[in-house]
Amino acid sequence: MREIITVQIGGAGNAIGDAFWNVITHEHGIDFKSGRFCGTSQLQLERVSVFFNATASQKFYARAICVDTEQGQLQKLFGKSDIYRPENFVSGTESAGNSYARGFHTDGAAILEDVLNNIRREAESVDSLQGFQLIHSIGGGTGSGLTALIMASLVDEYPDNLISNYVVIPSEKMSHVVVEPYNAALSIPSLVNFSHLTFCLDNEALYHICSQNLRISTSTNEHINHIVALTMSGITTCLRFPGQLNAGLRKIYVNMVPFPPLHFLIPGFAPLISPKQQQYNKGTVSELVQQIFSSNNLLCAVDLRQGKLLTAAGIFRGRMSPREVDQLMTNVRNKNINHFVEWIPNNIKTAICDIPPRGLKMSATFIGNTTAIQKMLKRILDSATAMYRRKAHMHWYTGEGMEEEELTDAFEQLKELIDTYSRSAADEMDEAQGETHVSCAFCPKLAGEK
């Protein structure tokens, strides 16, 4: 059944993972607390084994490994729900202290073998393993350092399986840790070399969605995690339900990634509007297409107008006409042709699932591979190099056994990634590289027109 194993790493990874399981258990008719099926349709169980295992007594549990170097976050999940298998919790005795070096060289390395043993047990229990889904942040020590170790081991042991990462990217405006740029920069080589699909999530964009789109006066982590969970649910819809135009994890990889390093994707979701705005919403496919191409609905603080789209995908849920969806998506490309690369002629993909998410008649999830992501990558590079010029905080890393060359090599790989994205649009861009285009491509009015 093309199963997927989920690995939740660190505080952020386990919090987002918990929200994800909360969303998809409801979609599959499984009670989140007990793990028992209480749905109304057999369609809910048709592909439930992609993410869930079932016991002999028809009790379902998540195929998830919950990992952290400290026990605090895991204790919140342990006993919260019966969908979590107790032996799939792996924790250390001490926090990684927001240091990549501790997550990679010391504290994380101490629990790596336990993590891999749990993954092996789950992998051996499935019929046809499709790949791995890793949820983590690269701003902290565990999510960056330990994740790099786990990914390297997965590539060695399971070379034919795909690895997709849902990554929380640190933002200057929402930063809580001084050394986040170091951790993020050190994580880039492992993401470039070992990940096949990297979905970038930005706290800055998520808080903007809460305040501007949803009109939530005081945003909490629960609000943000739920938005991410809805988007993850949309991306994995075609893996979990039958549909008119279906797509698997490998199909997404083949269609979205033109060259192996260029797999850093921007996700988005629609509708993301407040309850008061819903009464003015027409609830049409045209509105969904308009919204998913709007920067206000992207989960990463990137402006699509400041780069070129290599590829884009729209995953639609609900009763709708495939012909209408295809026509609307094609119209967006035709009207904004200057913001798509010319050397990939058919670079928009669509998928449709008849089953809508809970509480909505229809929804759409966006996945974009855009050269505009250079801005986010440059932000990480500039912040990290600014500290490194003075060797600020480096003793916390070298003291854990890390060599300075690891950081300088990470800088070089980050620069190379930025250059690769830049060159991918070079044939169409003006001689003045990086010139800002001021046309209104992807504005709501354009995207919604037929």
C-alpha positions in Angstrom: 0.0 0.0 0.0 3.0 2.3 -0.4 3.4 3.1 3.3 5.2 6.1 4.8 7.0 6.3 8.1 6.9 9.7 10.0 9.8 10.8 12.1 9.1 13.8 14.5 12.3 15.4 15.7 12.7 18.0 18.5 10.1 20.2 20.2 8.8 21.9 17.1 8.7 18.6 15.1 6.7 16.8 17.7 4.2 19.7 18.2 3.6 20.0 14.5 3.4 16.2 14.2 0.8 16.0 16.9 -1.3 18.6 15.1 -0.9 16.6 11.8 -2.2 13.4 13.4 -5.0 15.2 15.0 -6.2 16.4 11.6 -5.8 13.2 9.6 -7.3 11.0 12.2 -10.6 13.0 11.9 -10.4 12.7 8.1 -10.0 8.9 8.3 -12.8 8.6 10.9 -10.4 7.5 13.7 -10.9 8.7 17.2 -7.8 10.6 18.2 -7.9 9.6 21.8 -8.7 5.8 21.5 -7.5 5.0 18.0 -10.8 3.3 17.2 -12.6 3.7 13.8 -15.8 5.7 14.2 -16.2 6.9 10.6 -19.1 6.6 8.2 -17.5 5.6 5.0 -15.3 2.7 3.8 -13.4 5.3 1.7 -11.9 6.5 4.9 -10.2 3.1 5.4 -9.3 2.4 1.8 -5.8 3.8 2.1 -5.5 4.3 5.9 -2.5 2.0 6.0 -0.3 4.6 4.2 0.1 6.4 7.6 -1.4 4.1 10.1 -0.9 0.5 11.4 -3.8 -1.6 12.6 -3.8 -4.1 15.4 -5.7 -7.4 15.4 -8.6 -5.7 17.3 -8.9 -3.0 14.6 -7.3 -0.4 16.7 -5.2 2.1 14.7 -1.9 3.7 15.7 0.3 6.2 13.9 3.4 5.0 12.1 5.4 7.7 13.8 8.7 7.8 15.7 8.7 10.6 18.3 12.3 11.8 19.0 13.9 14.4 21.2 17.1 14.7 23.2 15.0 15.8 26.3 11.8 14.3 27.6 9.8 17.5 28.1 7.8 17.6 24.8 7.5 13.9 24.5 5.9 13.7 28.0 3.1 15.9 26.7 2.4 13.4 23.9 2.9 10.3 26.0 -0.5 9.2 27.3 -2.3 12.0 25.4 -3.6 9.6 22.8 -3.5 5.8 22.2 -2.6 6.4 18.5 1.1 6.8 19.7 2.9 3.5 20.2 4.7 3.7 23.6 7.9 2.1 22.3 8.2 4.6 19.5 9.2 7.4 21.9 12.9 7.9 21.9 14.4 10.5 24.2 17.8 11.4 25.8 18.6 12.7 29.2 19.6 16.3 28.3 18.6 19.0 25.9 20.8 19.7 22.9 20.9 23.3 24.1 20.1 24.9 20.8 23.4 23.8 19.4 23.7 21.8 16.1 27.0 20.4 17.4 25.4 18.8 20.5 22.6 17.4 18.3 25.0 16.0 15.8 28.2 15.1 17.8 27.1 14.3 21.4 23.6 14.2 22.7 21.9 13.4 19.4 24.5 10.7 18.5 23.9 9.0 21.9 20.3 8.1 20.9 20.7 7.6 17.1 20.9 3.9 17.3 17.6 3.7 19.3 15.9 5.9 16.7 17.1 3.7 13.8 16.0 0.5 15.6 12.5 1.9 15.9 12.5 2.9 12.3 13.8 -0.6 11.3 11.0 -2.3 13.2 8.3 -0.1 11.5 9.9 -0.6 8.1 10.0 -4.4 8.5 6.3 -4.5 9.4 5.0 -2.8 6.2 4.4 -4.4 2.7 5.9 -1.7 0.4 7.6 1.2 2.0 7.3 4.4 -0.1 9.5 6.7 2.0 10.0 8.8 5.1 8.4 12.0 6.3 10.6 14.0 8.7 9.1 17.0 10.6 11.6 19.3 12.4 13.0 22.8 12.8 16.5 23.8 11.7 16.7 26.6 14.3 17.2 24.4 17.3 19.9 21.8 18.2 17.9 18.6 18.0 16.0 19.4 14.8 19.1 20.4 13.0 21.9 18.2 14.3 20.1 15.0 15.1 18.0 15.2 11.9 21.2 15.4 9.9 22.4 12.2 11.5 19.1 10.4 10.9 18.9 11.4 7.3 22.4 10.2 6.5 21.6 6.8 8.1 18.3 6.6 6.2 20.0 7.2 2.9 22.5 4.4 3.7 20.0 1.9 4.8 17.1 2.7 2.5 18.6 4.2 -0.7 15.6 3.5 -2.9 13.1 5.3 -0.6 12.2 9.0 -0.7 12.8 11.4 2.1 10.5 14.4 2.5 11.1 17.1 5.1 8.7 19.6 6.6 11.2 22.2 7.9 10.6 25.2 10.1 13.0 27.9 8.9 14.2 30.5 11.4 13.2 34.1 10.7 14.9 37.2 12.0 11.6 38.9 12.9 10.4 35.8 14.9 13.8 34.6 16.3 14.0 33.3 19.8 17.5 31.9 19.7 20.7 33.9 18.9 22.5 31.0 17.2 19.6 30.0 14.9 21.5 31.1 11.8 24.4 28.8 12.6 22.1 25.8 13.1 20.2 26.6 9.9 23.4 27.0 7.8 24.9 23.8 9.2 21.6 21.9 8.3 21.6 23.0 4.6 24.2 20.4 3.4 22.2 17.5 4.8 19.0 18.8 3.3 20.7 19.3 -0.1 22.3 15.9 -0.1 19.8 13.6 1.6 16.3 15.1 1.2 14.3 14.6 -1.9 11.5 17.1 -1.1 12.0 19.9 1.4 8.8 21.9 2.3 9.9 25.2 3.9 7.8 26.6 6.7 8.4 30.1 8.1 7.1 31.4 11.4 7.0 34.9 10.0 4.6 33.9 7.3 2.5 31.8 9.6 2.1 34.6 12.1 1.1 36.9 9.2 -1.6 34.4 8.1 -3.0 34.3 11.7 -3.1 38.1 12.1 -4.0 39.2 8.6 -6.0 36.4 7.0 -7.6 34.7 10.0 -7.8 38.0 12.1 -6.6 36.2 15.3 -5.6 38.9 17.7 -3.2 36.7 19.8 -1.7 33.9 17.8 -0.5 30.8 19.7 1.6 27.8 18.7 -1.7 25.8 18.5 -3.0 28.1 15.7 0.2 28.0 13.8 0.6 24.2 14.1 -2.9 23.7 12.9 -2.3 25.7 9.7 0.8 23.6 9.0 -1.2 20.4 9.7 -3.9 21.5 7.3 -1.3 22.1 4.6 0.5 18.8 5.3 -2.9 17.1 5.1 -3.5 18.7 1.7 0.0 17.6 0.4 -0.6 14.0 1.5 -4.2 13.9 0.4 -3.5 12.0 -2.8 -1.5 9.4 -0.9 -4.3 8.8 1.5 -7.5 8.9 -0.6 -8.5 7.9 -4.2 -9.1 10.8 -6.6 -9.9 11.8 -10.2 -6.3 12.9 -10.9 -4.1 11.2 -8.3 -0.4 11.7 -7.4 2.0 9.8 -5.2 5.0 11.0 -3.4 7.4 9.9 -6.2 5.1 11.6 -8.8 5.3 14.9 -6.8 9.1 14.5 -6.7 9.4 13.8 -10.4 7.2 16.7 -11.5 8.4 19.3 -9.0 12.2 18.8 -8.9 14.0 19.6 -12.2 17.5 19.0 -10.7 18.3 17.2 -7.5 19.5 20.2 -5.4 16.5 22.3 -6.4 14.0 20.6 -4.1 13.2 23.4 -1.7 9.5 23.9 -2.1 7.1 26.6 -0.9 3.7 25.3 0.4 0.5 27.2 0.5 -3.2 26.6 1.5 -6.6 28.0 0.7 -9.0 29.0 1.9 -7.4 30.8 4.8 -10.0 33.4 5.8 -11.7 34.5 9.0 -15.2 33.3 9.8 -16.6 36.8 9.1 -15.0 36.8 5.7 -16.5 33.4 4.8 -20.0 35.0 4.3 -18.5 37.0 1.4 -16.7 34.1 -0.1 -18.2 32.6 -3.2 -16.7 29.2 -2.6 -15.7 28.7 -6.2 -12.7 26.9 -7.8 -11.7 30.2 -9.3 -11.3 31.8 -5.9 -9.2 28.9 -4.7 -6.8 29.2 -7.7 -6.6 33.0 -7.0 -5.8 32.5 -3.4 -3.1 29.8 -3.7 -1.0 32.0 -6.0 -1.2 34.8 -3.5 1.8 35.4 -1.3 -0.6 35.9 1.6 -1.5 32.2 1.6 2.1 30.9 1.4 3.6 29.3 4.5 7.0 30.8 3.8 7.8 34.6 3.6 8.6 34.6 -0.1 7.2 36.9 -2.8 6.6 34.9 -6.0 6.9 38.1 -8.0 10.6 38.4 -7.1 11.6 35.2 -8.9 10.5 32.6 -11.5 8.5 29.5 -10.9 10.3 26.4 -12.0 7.3 24.2 -11.3 4.0 24.5 -9.5 1.3 22.1 -8.3 -2.2 22.5 -7.1 -3.8 19.7 -5.1 -7.6 20.3 -4.9 -10.1 18.7 -2.6 -13.9 18.6 -3.1 -16.4 18.1 -5.9 -15.1 20.0 -8.9 -14.6 19.6 -12.6 -11.1 18.5 -13.6 -11.4 20.4 -16.9 -12.2 23.7 -15.0 -9.3 23.2 -12.6 -6.9 22.5 -15.5 -8.2 25.5 -17.4 -7.9 27.9 -14.5 -4.4 26.8 -13.6 -3.3 27.0 -17.3 -4.8 30.5 -17.5 -2.6 31.6 -14.5 0.5 30.5 -16.3 -0.5 32.1 -19.6 -1.3 35.4 -18.0 1.9 35.5 -16.0 4.2 33.8 -18.4 7.1 36.1 -17.5 7.2 34.6 -14.0 7.6 31.0 -15.2 10.8 29.7 -16.7 10.6 29.0 -20.4 12.7 25.8 -20.5 10.1 23.8 -18.7 7.0 24.2 -21.0 4.4 22.2 -19.0 5.4 23.2 -15.5 2.0 23.2 -13.7 0.6 20.0 -12.2 -2.8 19.4 -10.8 -4.4 16.7 -8.7 -7.9 16.3 -7.5 -9.5 14.4 -4.6 -13.2 14.2 -4.2 -13.1 14.1 -0.4 -13.0 17.6 1.1 -11.2 18.4 4.4 -13.4 18.5 7.6 -15.5 21.6 7.8 -14.9 22.8 4.2 -16.7 22.1 0.9 -13.5 22.4 -1.0 -9.8 23.4 -0.5 -6.6 23.7 -2.4 -3.0 23.2 -1.5 -0.1 24.8 -3.4 3.4 23.6 -3.9 5.8 25.9 -5.7 9.5 25.6 -6.7 10.6 29.1 -7.2 13.9 30.9 -7.6 12.5 33.5 -5.2 13.6 31.2 -2.4 17.1 32.6 -2.9 16.0 35.5 -0.6 15.3 33.1 2.3 18.6 31.3 1.7 20.6 34.5 1.5 19.0 35.6 4.8 20.4 32.5 6.5 23.8 32.9 4.9 24.1 36.7 5.7 23.0 36.2 9.4 25.4 33.3 10.0 28.4 34.9 8.2 27.9 38.2 10.1 28.4 36.3 13.4 31.2 34.1 12.1 33.3 37.1 11.1 33.8 37.8 14.8 33.7 34.0 15.7 30.7 34.9 18.0 29.4 31.8 19.9 31.7 29.5 18.0 33.1 28.1 21.3 29.7 26.4 22.0 30.2 24.4 18.7 33.9 23.7 18.7 33.7 22.6 22.4 31.3 19.8 21.4 33.9 18.4 18.9 32.8 20.3 15.8 35.5 21.6 13.5 35.2 25.2 12.1 35.5 23.7 8.6 32.1 22.2 9.0 30.6 25.7 9.1 32.7 27.1 6.3 31.9 24.1 4.1 28.2 24.7 4.9 28.6 28.3 3.8 30.1 27.2 0.5 27.3 24.7 -0.1 24.7 27.3 0.7 26.3 29.7 -1.7 26.4 27.0 -4.4 22.7 26.3 -3.8 21.8 30.0 -4.2 23.9 30.2 -7.4 22.1 27.1 -8.8 18.7 28.7 -8.2 20.0 31.9 -9.8 21.4 30.1 -12.9 18.1 28.2 -13.3 16.4 31.5 -14.3 19.4 33.1 -16.0 18.3 32.6 -19.6 15.1 34.6 -19.1 16.3 37.2 -16.5 17.7 40.6 -17.5 21.4 41.2 -17.6 21.1 43.0 -14.3 20.7 39.9 -12.1 18.3 40.2 -9.2 16.3 43.1 -10.8 13.0 43.5 -9.0 10.0 43.1 -11.3 7.1 45.4 -10.4 4.4 43.8 -12.6 1.3 42.5 -10.9 1.8 38.9 -11.7 0.0 36.5 -9.3 -2.1 39.4 -7.9 -5.6 38.1 -6.9 -7.3 39.9 -9.7 -5.2 38.3 -12.4 -5.1 34.9 -10.9 -8.9 34.8 -10.6 -9.6 35.8 -14.2 -10.7 33.2 -16.8 
